[in-house]
């Protein structure tokens, strides 16, 4: 089973990986880690340091997946793209059976100002999406389950 876990370099993303390790079948789950830098962060200057930081973020995420007992099949990063579009496109490309994505849990004006990549992925994805809320609740929401043939 191919599982895509998008990350953004935050501690919340690492918590999402740890949570995924608790409910995914480690024997059959192949994990794909993806990070996306949207145009507003990548422009006007994308430096070598930005690329190196992205690589370090992926290495930290892979290490967290290893600790959780998950087998990482591939890591990838995309620059200059809409995060939600890139996530859904990559999920289709790797034939993902599932997307596990975290949310920061912003509320009110912060949520309005920042927008929600997670919400956009929930709306756009054709794959089942498990959303892990990275706050005190650790709530989990599942979308598109009718499209699933999962063995969690």
N, CA, C and O atoms as a GROMACS GRO file, in nm:
protein
  608
    1UNK      N    1   0.085  -0.117   0.000
    1UNK     CA    2   0.000   0.000   0.000
    1UNK      C    3   0.090   0.124   0.000
    1UNK      O    4   0.176   0.137   0.087
    2UNK      N    5   0.070   0.213  -0.096
    2UNK     CA    6   0.146   0.337  -0.106
    2UNK      C    7   0.077   0.446  -0.026
    2UNK      O    8  -0.041   0.475  -0.047
    3UNK      N    9   0.151   0.506   0.067
    3UNK     CA   10   0.097   0.609   0.155
    3UNK      C   11   0.181   0.735   0.139
    3UNK      O   12   0.303   0.733   0.160
    4UNK      N   13   0.116   0.845   0.102
    4UNK     CA   14   0.183   0.973   0.089
    4UNK      C   15   0.164   1.052   0.218
    4UNK      O   16   0.052   1.068   0.266
    5UNK      N   17   0.275   1.101   0.273
    5UNK     CA   18   0.270   1.189   0.389
    5UNK      C   19   0.341   1.319   0.351
    5UNK      O   20   0.464   1.324   0.348
    6UNK      N   21   0.264   1.424   0.322
    6UNK     CA   22   0.326   1.554   0.294
    6UNK      C   23   0.379   1.616   0.423
    6UNK      O   24   0.317   1.606   0.528
    7UNK      N   25   0.494   1.680   0.413
    7UNK     CA   26   0.552   1.745   0.530
    7UNK      C   27   0.588   1.889   0.495
    7UNK      O   28   0.605   1.924   0.378
    8UNK      N   29   0.599   1.972   0.598
    8UNK     CA   30   0.635   2.112   0.576
    8UNK      C   31   0.754   2.156   0.661
    8UNK      O   32   0.782   2.275   0.670
    9UNK      N   33   0.822   2.061   0.721
    9UNK     CA   34   0.938   2.095   0.802
    9UNK      C   35   0.906   2.128   0.946
    9UNK      O   36   0.997   2.154   1.026
   10UNK      N   37   0.780   2.128   0.981
   10UNK     CA   38   0.739   2.164   1.117
   10UNK      C   39   0.740   2.043   1.211
   10UNK      O   40   0.742   1.928   1.166
   11UNK      N   41   0.739   2.071   1.340
   11UNK     CA   42   0.728   1.964   1.439
   11UNK      C   43   0.594   1.893   1.426
   11UNK      O   44   0.585   1.774   1.454
   12UNK      N   45   0.490   1.965   1.385
   12UNK     CA   46   0.358   1.904   1.366
   12UNK      C   47   0.362   1.798   1.257
   12UNK      O   48   0.295   1.695   1.269
   13UNK      N   49   0.439   1.822   1.152
   13UNK     CA   50   0.451   1.722   1.046
   13UNK      C   51   0.518   1.595   1.098
   13UNK      O   52   0.481   1.484   1.061
   14UNK      N   53   0.617   1.613   1.184
   14UNK     CA   54   0.684   1.497   1.244
   14UNK      C   55   0.588   1.421   1.336
   14UNK      O   56   0.594   1.299   1.344
   15UNK      N   57   0.500   1.494   1.405
   15UNK     CA   58   0.398   1.428   1.488
   15UNK      C   59   0.301   1.348   1.402
   15UNK      O   60   0.255   1.241   1.442
   16UNK      N   61   0.269   1.399   1.283
   16UNK     CA   62   0.181   1.328   1.191
   16UNK      C   63   0.243   1.194   1.151
   16UNK      O   64   0.174   1.092   1.144
   17UNK      N   65   0.373   1.195   1.125
   17UNK     CA   66   0.442   1.071   1.088
   17UNK      C   67   0.436   0.972   1.204
   17UNK      O   68   0.409   0.854   1.184
   18UNK      N   69   0.463   1.020   1.325
   18UNK     CA   70   0.458   0.933   1.443
   18UNK      C   71   0.318   0.875   1.460
   18UNK      O   72   0.304   0.757   1.492
   19UNK      N   73   0.215   0.956   1.440
   19UNK     CA   74   0.077   0.908   1.452
   19UNK      C   75   0.047   0.803   1.345
   19UNK      O   76  -0.018   0.703   1.373
   20UNK      N   77   0.094   0.826   1.223
   20UNK     CA   78   0.073   0.731   1.114
   20UNK      C   79   0.136   0.596   1.149
   20UNK      O   80   0.082   0.491   1.114
   21UNK      N   81   0.248   0.600   1.217
   21UNK     CA   82   0.313   0.476   1.258
   21UNK      C   83   0.229   0.394   1.354
   21UNK      O   84   0.249   0.273   1.367
   22UNK      N   85   0.134   0.459   1.421
   22UNK     CA   86   0.049   0.388   1.516
   22UNK      C   87  -0.066   0.314   1.449
   22UNK      O   88  -0.117   0.216   1.504
   23UNK      N   89  -0.109   0.360   1.328
   23UNK     CA   90  -0.226   0.293   1.269
   23UNK      C   91  -0.201   0.229   1.133
   23UNK      O   92  -0.288   0.156   1.084
   24UNK      N   93  -0.086   0.252   1.072
   24UNK     CA   94  -0.058   0.188   0.943
   24UNK      C   95   0.002   0.050   0.965
   24UNK      O   96   0.075   0.026   1.061
   25UNK      N   97  -0.031  -0.041   0.874
   25UNK     CA   98   0.028  -0.174   0.877
   25UNK      C   99   0.172  -0.162   0.826
   25UNK      O  100   0.194  -0.136   0.707
   26UNK      N  101   0.268  -0.179   0.913
   26UNK     CA  102   0.408  -0.157   0.878
   26UNK      C  103   0.462  -0.259   0.779
   26UNK      O  104   0.560  -0.232   0.710
   27UNK      N  105   0.400  -0.376   0.772
   27UNK     CA  106   0.449  -0.479   0.681
   27UNK      C  107   0.416  -0.448   0.536
   27UNK      O  108   0.492  -0.486   0.446
   28UNK      N  109   0.306  -0.379   0.510
   28UNK     CA  110   0.265  -0.358   0.370
   28UNK      C  111   0.262  -0.212   0.329
   28UNK      O  112   0.233  -0.182   0.213
   29UNK      N  113   0.291  -0.120   0.418
   29UNK     CA  114   0.284   0.022   0.386
   29UNK      C  115   0.419   0.074   0.338
   29UNK      O  116   0.520   0.060   0.407
   30UNK      N  117   0.419   0.133   0.221
   30UNK     CA  118   0.537   0.200   0.167
   30UNK      C  119   0.511   0.350   0.176
   30UNK      O  120   0.412   0.399   0.121
   31UNK      N  121   0.597   0.422   0.245
   31UNK     CA  122   0.576   0.562   0.274
   31UNK      C  123   0.651   0.649   0.173
   31UNK      O  124   0.768   0.626   0.144
   32UNK      N  125   0.580   0.748   0.122
   32UNK     CA  126   0.638   0.849   0.034
   32UNK      C  127   0.627   0.982   0.107
   32UNK      O  128   0.518   1.022   0.148
   33UNK      N  129   0.738   1.050   0.124
   33UNK     CA  130   0.741   1.180   0.190
   33UNK      C  131   0.758   1.288   0.085
   33UNK      O  132   0.841   1.276  -0.005
   34UNK      N  133   0.679   1.394   0.096
   34UNK     CA  134   0.683   1.503   0.000
   34UNK      C  135   0.679   1.636   0.072
   34UNK      O  136   0.600   1.653   0.166
   35UNK      N  137   0.762   1.728   0.030
   35UNK     CA  138   0.752   1.865   0.078
   35UNK      C  139   0.742   1.957  -0.042
   35UNK      O  140   0.804   1.934  -0.146
   36UNK      N  141   0.664   2.062  -0.027
   36UNK     CA  142   0.638   2.156  -0.136
   36UNK      C  143   0.665   2.297  -0.087
   36UNK      O  144   0.620   2.336   0.021
   37UNK      N  145   0.738   2.372  -0.164
   37UNK     CA  146   0.760   2.514  -0.134
   37UNK      C  147   0.675   2.594  -0.232
   37UNK      O  148   0.701   2.594  -0.352
   38UNK      N  149   0.573   2.664  -0.181
   38UNK     CA  150   0.488   2.741  -0.271
   38UNK      C  151   0.562   2.860  -0.330
   38UNK      O  152   0.664   2.903  -0.276
   39UNK      N  153   0.512   2.914  -0.442
   39UNK     CA  154   0.580   3.025  -0.508
   39UNK      C  155   0.607   3.143  -0.416
   39UNK      O  156   0.713   3.205  -0.427
   40UNK      N  157   0.516   3.176  -0.326
   40UNK     CA  158   0.538   3.293  -0.242
   40UNK      C  159   0.657   3.275  -0.149
   40UNK      O  160   0.717   3.374  -0.106
   41UNK      N  161   0.693   3.150  -0.116
   41UNK     CA  162   0.811   3.126  -0.034
   41UNK      C  163   0.936   3.110  -0.120
   41UNK      O  164   1.046   3.142  -0.076
   42UNK      N  165   0.918   3.062  -0.241
   42UNK     CA  166   1.032   3.034  -0.327
   42UNK      C  167   1.080   3.157  -0.404
   42UNK      O  168   1.197   3.167  -0.439
   43UNK      N  169   0.991   3.251  -0.430
   43UNK     CA  170   1.027   3.371  -0.503
   43UNK      C  171   1.045   3.485  -0.406
   43UNK      O  172   0.985   3.479  -0.299
   44UNK      N  173   1.119   3.588  -0.432
   44UNK     CA  174   1.189   3.607  -0.558
   44UNK      C  175   1.323   3.534  -0.565
   44UNK      O  176   1.382   3.521  -0.672
   45UNK      N  177   1.372   3.487  -0.448
   45UNK     CA  178   1.503   3.423  -0.451
   45UNK      C  179   1.495   3.288  -0.382
   45UNK      O  180   1.461   3.280  -0.264
   46UNK      N  181   1.526   3.186  -0.451
   46UNK     CA  182   1.538   3.053  -0.391
   46UNK      C  183   1.688   3.024  -0.385
   46UNK      O  184   1.753   3.004  -0.488
   47UNK      N  185   1.741   3.021  -0.265
   47UNK     CA  186   1.884   3.007  -0.249
   47UNK      C  187   1.923   2.861  -0.229
   47UNK      O  188   1.837   2.774  -0.207
   48UNK      N  189   2.050   2.836  -0.238
   48UNK     CA  190   2.102   2.703  -0.210
   48UNK      C  191   2.066   2.662  -0.067
   48UNK      O  192   2.037   2.545  -0.041
   49UNK      N  193   2.068   2.757   0.025
   49UNK     CA  194   2.032   2.727   0.164
   49UNK      C  195   1.887   2.679   0.175
   49UNK      O  196   1.857   2.591   0.256
   50UNK      N  197   1.796   2.737   0.094
   50UNK     CA  198   1.656   2.692   0.093
   50UNK      C  199   1.647   2.546   0.050
   50UNK      O  200   1.574   2.467   0.109
   51UNK      N  201   1.722   2.512  -0.054
   51UNK     CA  202   1.722   2.374  -0.104
   51UNK      C  203   1.779   2.281   0.002
   51UNK      O  204   1.725   2.173   0.026
   52UNK      N  205   1.890   2.322   0.064
   52UNK     CA  206   1.952   2.239   0.168
   52UNK      C  207   1.860   2.222   0.289
   52UNK      O  208   1.854   2.113   0.346
   53UNK      N  209   1.788   2.328   0.329
   53UNK     CA  210   1.695   2.319   0.440
   53UNK      C  211   1.581   2.222   0.408
   53UNK      O  212   1.539   2.144   0.494
   54UNK      N  213   1.533   2.226   0.286
   54UNK     CA  214   1.428   2.134   0.244
   54UNK      C  215   1.479   1.990   0.253
   54UNK      O  216   1.406   1.901   0.297
   55UNK      N  217   1.602   1.968   0.210
   55UNK     CA  218   1.660   1.834   0.218
   55UNK      C  219   1.675   1.790   0.364
   55UNK      O  220   1.649   1.674   0.396
   56UNK      N  221   1.715   1.880   0.452
   56UNK     CA  222   1.726   1.848   0.595
   56UNK      C  223   1.588   1.814   0.653
   56UNK      O  224   1.576   1.723   0.735
   57UNK      N  225   1.486   1.888   0.611
   57UNK     CA  226   1.349   1.860   0.658
   57UNK      C  227   1.307   1.718   0.618
   57UNK      O  228   1.247   1.646   0.697
   58UNK      N  229   1.339   1.680   0.496
   58UNK     CA  230   1.304   1.545   0.449
   58UNK      C  231   1.384   1.438   0.526
   58UNK      O  232   1.330   1.332   0.558
   59UNK      N  233   1.509   1.466   0.554
   59UNK     CA  234   1.590   1.370   0.629
   59UNK      C  235   1.538   1.353   0.772
   59UNK      O  236   1.534   1.241   0.823
   60UNK      N  237   1.497   1.463   0.836
   60UNK     CA  238   1.436   1.454   0.970
   60UNK      C  239   1.307   1.372   0.965
   60UNK      O  240   1.280   1.291   1.054
   61UNK      N  241   1.227   1.394   0.860
   61UNK     CA  242   1.101   1.321   0.847
   61UNK      C  243   1.128   1.172   0.823
   61UNK      O  244   1.058   1.087   0.878
   62UNK      N  245   1.227   1.142   0.742
   62UNK     CA  246   1.262   1.001   0.717
   62UNK      C  247   1.309   0.935   0.846
   62UNK      O  248   1.273   0.821   0.875
   63UNK      N  249   1.389   1.006   0.924
   63UNK     CA  250   1.435   0.954   1.052
   63UNK      C  251   1.316   0.926   1.145
   63UNK      O  252   1.313   0.822   1.211
   64UNK      N  253   1.220   1.018   1.151
   64UNK     CA  254   1.101   0.998   1.234
   64UNK      C  255   1.020   0.878   1.186
   64UNK      O  256   0.967   0.802   1.267
   65UNK      N  257   1.011   0.860   1.054
   65UNK     CA  258   0.941   0.744   0.999
   65UNK      C  259   1.013   0.615   1.037
   65UNK      O  260   0.950   0.516   1.072
   66UNK      N  261   1.146   0.616   1.030
   66UNK     CA  262   1.224   0.499   1.070
   66UNK      C  263   1.198   0.464   1.217
   66UNK      O  264   1.181   0.347   1.251
   67UNK      N  265   1.195   0.565   1.302
   67UNK     CA  266   1.167   0.543   1.445
   67UNK      C  267   1.029   0.482   1.464
   67UNK      O  268   1.009   0.397   1.551
   68UNK      N  269   0.932   0.527   1.381
   68UNK     CA  270   0.795   0.476   1.391
   68UNK      C  271   0.780   0.338   1.327
   68UNK      O  272   0.672   0.280   1.331
   69UNK      N  273   0.888   0.286   1.269
   69UNK     CA  274   0.883   0.153   1.208
   69UNK      C  275   0.826   0.152   1.068
   69UNK      O  276   0.785   0.047   1.019
   70UNK      N  277   0.821   0.268   1.004
   70UNK     CA  278   0.766   0.279   0.869
   70UNK      C  279   0.876   0.273   0.765
   70UNK      O  280   0.984   0.329   0.784
   71UNK      N  281   0.848   0.204   0.655
   71UNK     CA  282   0.946   0.191   0.547
   71UNK      C  283   0.926   0.304   0.446
   71UNK      O  284   0.823   0.311   0.380
   72UNK      N  285   1.026   0.391   0.436
   72UNK     CA  286   1.019   0.502   0.342
   72UNK      C  287   1.067   0.456   0.206
   72UNK      O  288   1.182   0.414   0.190
   73UNK      N  289   0.979   0.463   0.110
   73UNK     CA  290   1.009   0.423  -0.027
   73UNK      C  291   1.081   0.535  -0.103
   73UNK      O  292   1.174   0.509  -0.179
   74UNK      N  293   1.037   0.658  -0.081
   74UNK     CA  294   1.094   0.770  -0.156
   74UNK      C  295   1.066   0.901  -0.083
   74UNK      O  296   0.967   0.914  -0.012
   75UNK      N  297   1.157   0.997  -0.102
   75UNK     CA  298   1.134   1.134  -0.055
   75UNK      C  299   1.146   1.225  -0.177
   75UNK      O  300   1.225   1.199  -0.267
   76UNK      N  301   1.068   1.331  -0.178
   76UNK     CA  302   1.071   1.424  -0.291
   76UNK      C  303   1.040   1.564  -0.243
   76UNK      O  304   0.974   1.585  -0.142
   77UNK      N  305   1.090   1.660  -0.318
   77UNK     CA  306   1.053   1.798  -0.290
   77UNK      C  307   1.020   1.867  -0.422
   77UNK      O  308   1.079   1.839  -0.526
   78UNK      N  309   0.924   1.958  -0.412
   78UNK     CA  310   0.878   2.033  -0.528
   78UNK      C  311   0.887   2.180  -0.492
   78UNK      O  312   0.840   2.222  -0.387
   79UNK      N  313   0.948   2.257  -0.580
   79UNK     CA  314   0.954   2.402  -0.561
   79UNK      C  315   0.860   2.468  -0.660
   79UNK      O  316   0.830   2.413  -0.766
   80UNK      N  317   0.814   2.586  -0.625
   80UNK     CA  318   0.736   2.670  -0.716
   80UNK      C  319   0.603   2.608  -0.757
   80UNK      O  320   0.570   2.609  -0.876
   81UNK      N  321   0.529   2.556  -0.665
   81UNK     CA  322   0.400   2.499  -0.699
   81UNK      C  323   0.301   2.523  -0.586
   81UNK      O  324   0.340   2.548  -0.471
   82UNK      N  325   0.176   2.517  -0.619
   82UNK     CA  326   0.071   2.521  -0.517
   82UNK      C  327   0.081   2.394  -0.435
   82UNK      O  328   0.078   2.285  -0.492
   83UNK      N  329   0.093   2.403  -0.303
   83UNK     CA  330   0.110   2.282  -0.222
   83UNK      C  331  -0.002   2.179  -0.243
   83UNK      O  332   0.027   2.060  -0.260
   84UNK      N  333  -0.127   2.222  -0.241
   84UNK     CA  334  -0.236   2.124  -0.253
   84UNK      C  335  -0.235   2.058  -0.391
   84UNK      O  336  -0.257   1.937  -0.401
   85UNK      N  337  -0.210   2.135  -0.496
   85UNK     CA  338  -0.202   2.078  -0.630
   85UNK      C  339  -0.086   1.979  -0.640
   85UNK      O  340  -0.103   1.869  -0.693
   86UNK      N  341   0.030   2.018  -0.588
   86UNK     CA  342   0.148   1.931  -0.595
   86UNK      C  343   0.126   1.802  -0.517
   86UNK      O  344   0.166   1.694  -0.562
   87UNK      N  345   0.061   1.811  -0.401
   87UNK     CA  346   0.035   1.692  -0.320
   87UNK      C  347  -0.058   1.596  -0.394
   87UNK      O  348  -0.030   1.477  -0.404
   88UNK      N  349  -0.168   1.648  -0.447
   88UNK     CA  350  -0.264   1.563  -0.518
   88UNK      C  351  -0.202   1.505  -0.645
   88UNK      O  352  -0.225   1.388  -0.677
   89UNK      N  353  -0.125   1.586  -0.717
   89UNK     CA  354  -0.059   1.540  -0.839
   89UNK      C  355   0.041   1.429  -0.808
   89UNK      O  356   0.045   1.327  -0.877
   90UNK      N  357   0.122   1.448  -0.703
   90UNK     CA  358   0.221   1.347  -0.666
   90UNK      C  359   0.151   1.219  -0.619
   90UNK      O  360   0.196   1.109  -0.649
   91UNK      N  361   0.042   1.234  -0.545
   91UNK     CA  362  -0.034   1.116  -0.499
   91UNK      C  363  -0.082   1.035  -0.619
   91UNK      O  364  -0.076   0.912  -0.616
   92UNK      N  365  -0.128   1.102  -0.722
   92UNK     CA  366  -0.172   1.030  -0.843
   92UNK      C  367  -0.054   0.965  -0.913
   92UNK      O  368  -0.064   0.852  -0.961
   93UNK      N  369   0.058   1.036  -0.920
   93UNK     CA  370   0.176   0.984  -0.989
   93UNK      C  371   0.231   0.857  -0.925
   93UNK      O  372   0.273   0.765  -0.996
   94UNK      N  373   0.231   0.851  -0.792
   94UNK     CA  374   0.285   0.732  -0.724
   94UNK      C  375   0.177   0.627  -0.698
   94UNK      O  376   0.202   0.524  -0.637
   95UNK      N  377   0.055   0.656  -0.747
   95UNK     CA  378  -0.058   0.566  -0.727
   95UNK      C  379  -0.081   0.540  -0.578
   95UNK      O  380  -0.093   0.426  -0.533
   96UNK      N  381  -0.086   0.650  -0.503
   96UNK     CA  382  -0.107   0.641  -0.358
   96UNK      C  383  -0.244   0.583  -0.328
   96UNK      O  384  -0.344   0.618  -0.391
   97UNK      N  385  -0.247   0.493  -0.230
   97UNK     CA  386  -0.373   0.439  -0.181
   97UNK      C  387  -0.431   0.525  -0.070
   97UNK      O  388  -0.548   0.514  -0.036
   98UNK      N  389  -0.346   0.613  -0.014
   98UNK     CA  390  -0.386   0.691   0.102
   98UNK      C  391  -0.294   0.811   0.116
   98UNK      O  392  -0.175   0.804   0.088
   99UNK      N  393  -0.352   0.923   0.160
   99UNK     CA  394  -0.273   1.040   0.199
   99UNK      C  395  -0.297   1.062   0.348
   99UNK      O  396  -0.412   1.067   0.393
  100UNK      N  397  -0.189   1.074   0.424
  100UNK     CA  398  -0.198   1.108   0.566
  100UNK      C  399  -0.136   1.246   0.579
  100UNK      O  400  -0.018   1.265   0.551
  101UNK      N  401  -0.217   1.343   0.622
  101UNK     CA  402  -0.172   1.481   0.626
  101UNK      C  403  -0.207   1.543   0.761
  101UNK      O  404  -0.314   1.519   0.816
  102UNK      N  405  -0.116   1.621   0.812
  102UNK     CA  406  -0.139   1.688   0.939
  102UNK      C  407  -0.197   1.826   0.918
  102UNK      O  408  -0.194   1.881   0.808
  103UNK      N  409  -0.249   1.880   1.025
  103UNK     CA  410  -0.298   2.018   1.024
  103UNK      C  411  -0.248   2.086   1.149
  103UNK      O  412  -0.237   2.026   1.255
  104UNK      N  413  -0.217   2.213   1.135
  104UNK     CA  414  -0.166   2.290   1.248
  104UNK      C  415  -0.276   2.327   1.346
  104UNK      O  416  -0.248   2.360   1.462
  105UNK      N  417  -0.400   2.320   1.301
  105UNK     CA  418  -0.510   2.352   1.391
  105UNK      C  419  -0.531   2.501   1.412
  105UNK      O  420  -0.584   2.543   1.514
  106UNK      N  421  -0.489   2.582   1.312
  106UNK     CA  422  -0.514   2.726   1.324
  106UNK      C  423  -0.664   2.752   1.327
  106UNK      O  424  -0.741   2.680   1.264
  107UNK      N  425  -0.704   2.852   1.400
  107UNK     CA  426  -0.844   2.890   1.412
  107UNK      C  427  -0.861   3.037   1.379
  107UNK      O  428  -0.765   3.114   1.379
  108UNK      N  429  -0.982   3.075   1.351
  108UNK     CA  430  -1.017   3.216   1.335
  108UNK      C  431  -0.939   3.287   1.227
  108UNK      O  432  -0.924   3.235   1.116
  109UNK      N  433  -0.889   3.406   1.261
  109UNK     CA  434  -0.824   3.492   1.163
  109UNK      C  435  -0.697   3.427   1.107
  109UNK      O  436  -0.669   3.441   0.988
  110UNK      N  437  -0.621   3.357   1.191
  110UNK     CA  438  -0.498   3.292   1.143
  110UNK      C  439  -0.530   3.191   1.034
  110UNK      O  440  -0.458   3.181   0.934
  111UNK      N  441  -0.639   3.115   1.052
  111UNK     CA  442  -0.679   3.017   0.951
  111UNK      C  443  -0.719   3.088   0.822
  111UNK      O  444  -0.684   3.043   0.712
  112UNK      N  445  -0.792   3.199   0.834
  112UNK     CA  446  -0.834   3.276   0.718
  112UNK      C  447  -0.713   3.334   0.646
  112UNK      O  448  -0.704   3.329   0.523
  113UNK      N  449  -0.619   3.389   0.722
  113UNK     CA  450  -0.503   3.456   0.665
  113UNK      C  451  -0.410   3.357   0.596
  113UNK      O  452  -0.362   3.383   0.485
  114UNK      N  453  -0.383   3.246   0.660
  114UNK     CA  454  -0.288   3.149   0.609
  114UNK      C  455  -0.350   3.055   0.507
  114UNK      O  456  -0.283   3.010   0.414
  115UNK      N  457  -0.479   3.025   0.522
  115UNK     CA  458  -0.542   2.927   0.436
  115UNK      C  459  -0.509   2.789   0.487
  115UNK      O  460  -0.433   2.775   0.583
  116UNK      N  461  -0.563   2.690   0.427
  116UNK     CA  462  -0.539   2.556   0.476
  116UNK      C  463  -0.508   2.462   0.361
  116UNK      O  464  -0.597   2.425   0.284
  117UNK      N  465  -0.382   2.424   0.350
  117UNK     CA  466  -0.343   2.326   0.249
  117UNK      C  467  -0.416   2.195   0.275
  117UNK      O  468  -0.462   2.128   0.181
  118UNK      N  469  -0.428   2.159   0.401
  118UNK     CA  470  -0.496   2.034   0.437
  118UNK      C  471  -0.640   2.035   0.387
  118UNK      O  472  -0.686   1.937   0.328
  119UNK      N  473  -0.711   2.144   0.410
  119UNK     CA  474  -0.850   2.154   0.365
  119UNK      C  475  -0.857   2.141   0.213
  119UNK      O  476  -0.946   2.073   0.162
  120UNK      N  477  -0.766   2.204   0.141
  120UNK     CA  478  -0.766   2.196  -0.005
  120UNK      C  479  -0.738   2.054  -0.053
  120UNK      O  480  -0.797   2.008  -0.150
  121UNK      N  481  -0.647   1.984   0.015
  121UNK     CA  482  -0.618   1.845  -0.022
  121UNK      C  483  -0.742   1.759   0.006
  121UNK      O  484  -0.776   1.672  -0.075
  122UNK      N  485  -0.808   1.782   0.119
  122UNK     CA  486  -0.930   1.707   0.149
  122UNK      C  487  -1.034   1.724   0.039
  122UNK      O  488  -1.104   1.629   0.004
  123UNK      N  489  -1.044   1.844  -0.016
  123UNK     CA  490  -1.143   1.873  -0.119
  123UNK      C  491  -1.104   1.821  -0.256
  123UNK      O  492  -1.190   1.776  -0.332
  124UNK      N  493  -0.974   1.825  -0.290
  124UNK     CA  494  -0.928   1.795  -0.426
  124UNK      C  495  -0.888   1.649  -0.448
  124UNK      O  496  -0.895   1.600  -0.560
  125UNK      N  497  -0.848   1.582  -0.345
  125UNK     CA  498  -0.791   1.448  -0.361
  125UNK      C  499  -0.896   1.345  -0.399
  125UNK      O  500  -1.009   1.349  -0.351
  126UNK      N  501  -0.857   1.254  -0.486
  126UNK     CA  502  -0.944   1.139  -0.517
  126UNK      C  503  -0.909   1.020  -0.429
  126UNK      O  504  -0.986   0.923  -0.422
  127UNK      N  505  -0.795   1.026  -0.361
  127UNK     CA  506  -0.755   0.920  -0.269
  127UNK      C  507  -0.819   0.944  -0.132
  127UNK      O  508  -0.856   1.057  -0.100
  128UNK      N  509  -0.832   0.839  -0.053
  128UNK     CA  510  -0.872   0.859   0.086
  128UNK      C  511  -0.767   0.945   0.156
  128UNK      O  512  -0.647   0.929   0.134
  129UNK      N  513  -0.814   1.036   0.242
  129UNK     CA  514  -0.724   1.126   0.314
  129UNK      C  515  -0.753   1.112   0.463
  129UNK      O  516  -0.866   1.126   0.507
  130UNK      N  517  -0.648   1.084   0.538
  130UNK     CA  518  -0.659   1.086   0.683
  130UNK      C  519  -0.592   1.213   0.731
  130UNK      O  520  -0.473   1.235   0.710
  131UNK      N  521  -0.670   1.298   0.796
  131UNK     CA  522  -0.619   1.422   0.849
  131UNK      C  523  -0.594   1.405   0.998
  131UNK      O  524  -0.684   1.367   1.073
  132UNK      N  525  -0.472   1.433   1.040
  132UNK     CA  526  -0.435   1.425   1.181
  132UNK      C  527  -0.424   1.567   1.233
  132UNK      O  528  -0.343   1.646   1.186
  133UNK      N  529  -0.505   1.597   1.331
  133UNK     CA  530  -0.501   1.731   1.390
  133UNK      C  531  -0.392   1.733   1.497
  133UNK      O  532  -0.401   1.663   1.598
  134UNK      N  533  -0.291   1.814   1.474
  134UNK     CA  534  -0.175   1.819   1.562
  134UNK      C  535  -0.194   1.925   1.671
  134UNK      O  536  -0.125   2.026   1.674
  135UNK      N  537  -0.288   1.898   1.757
  135UNK     CA  538  -0.308   1.982   1.874
  135UNK      C  539  -0.333   1.886   1.991
  135UNK      O  540  -0.304   1.767   1.979
  136UNK      N  541  -0.383   1.934   2.098
  136UNK     CA  542  -0.404   1.849   2.214
  136UNK      C  543  -0.504   1.737   2.189
  136UNK      O  544  -0.500   1.634   2.257
  137UNK      N  545  -0.594   1.756   2.094
  137UNK     CA  546  -0.698   1.656   2.070
  137UNK      C  547  -0.647   1.535   1.993
  137UNK      O  548  -0.698   1.424   2.012
  138UNK      N  549  -0.546   1.555   1.906
  138UNK     CA  550  -0.498   1.449   1.816
  138UNK      C  551  -0.613   1.382   1.742
  138UNK      O  552  -0.611   1.262   1.717
  139UNK      N  553  -0.715   1.462   1.707
  139UNK     CA  554  -0.832   1.410   1.636
  139UNK      C  555  -0.790   1.364   1.496
  139UNK      O  556  -0.695   1.416   1.439
  140UNK      N  557  -0.862   1.267   1.444
  140UNK     CA  558  -0.837   1.214   1.311
  140UNK      C  559  -0.965   1.224   1.231
  140UNK      O  560  -1.073   1.190   1.281
  141UNK      N  561  -0.955   1.270   1.107
  141UNK     CA  562  -1.071   1.278   1.017
  141UNK      C  563  -1.035   1.205   0.890
  141UNK      O  564  -0.922   1.216   0.842
  142UNK      N  565  -1.129   1.130   0.835
  142UNK     CA  566  -1.104   1.053   0.713
  142UNK      C  567  -1.201   1.100   0.605
  142UNK      O  568  -1.322   1.107   0.629
  143UNK      N  569  -1.150   1.132   0.487
  143UNK     CA  570  -1.231   1.168   0.371
  143UNK      C  571  -1.210   1.067   0.260
  143UNK      O  572  -1.107   0.999   0.256
  144UNK      N  573  -1.307   1.057   0.171
  144UNK     CA  574  -1.300   0.971   0.052
  144UNK      C  575  -1.280   0.824   0.086
  144UNK      O  576  -1.218   0.750   0.010
  145UNK      N  577  -1.332   0.781   0.199
  145UNK     CA  578  -1.312   0.642   0.238
  145UNK      C  579  -1.381   0.546   0.141
  145UNK      O  580  -1.342   0.430   0.130
  146UNK      N  581  -1.483   0.595   0.072
  146UNK     CA  582  -1.552   0.509  -0.024
  146UNK      C  583  -1.461   0.468  -0.139
  146UNK      O  584  -1.490   0.371  -0.208
  147UNK      N  585  -1.351   0.542  -0.160
  147UNK     CA  586  -1.255   0.508  -0.265
  147UNK      C  587  -1.147   0.412  -0.217
  147UNK      O  588  -1.054   0.380  -0.291
  148UNK      N  589  -1.159   0.367  -0.094
  148UNK     CA  590  -1.047   0.295  -0.033
  148UNK      C  591  -1.057   0.144  -0.050
  148UNK      O  592  -1.165   0.084  -0.049
  149UNK      N  593  -0.941   0.087  -0.064
  149UNK     CA  594  -0.923  -0.057  -0.047
  149UNK      C  595  -0.799  -0.068   0.041
  149UNK      O  596  -0.690  -0.102  -0.005
  150UNK      N  597  -0.819  -0.038   0.168
  150UNK     CA  598  -0.707  -0.023   0.261
  150UNK      C  599  -0.694  -0.141   0.354
  150UNK      O  600  -0.790  -0.209   0.387
  151UNK      N  601  -0.572  -0.163   0.393
  151UNK     CA  602  -0.544  -0.260   0.499
  151UNK      C  603  -0.460  -0.187   0.602
  151UNK      O  604  -0.338  -0.198   0.603
  152UNK      N  605  -0.527  -0.114   0.687
  152UNK     CA  606  -0.453  -0.034   0.786
  152UNK      C  607  -0.395  -0.120   0.891
  152UNK      O  608  -0.329  -0.071   0.982
   0.00000   0.00000   0.00000
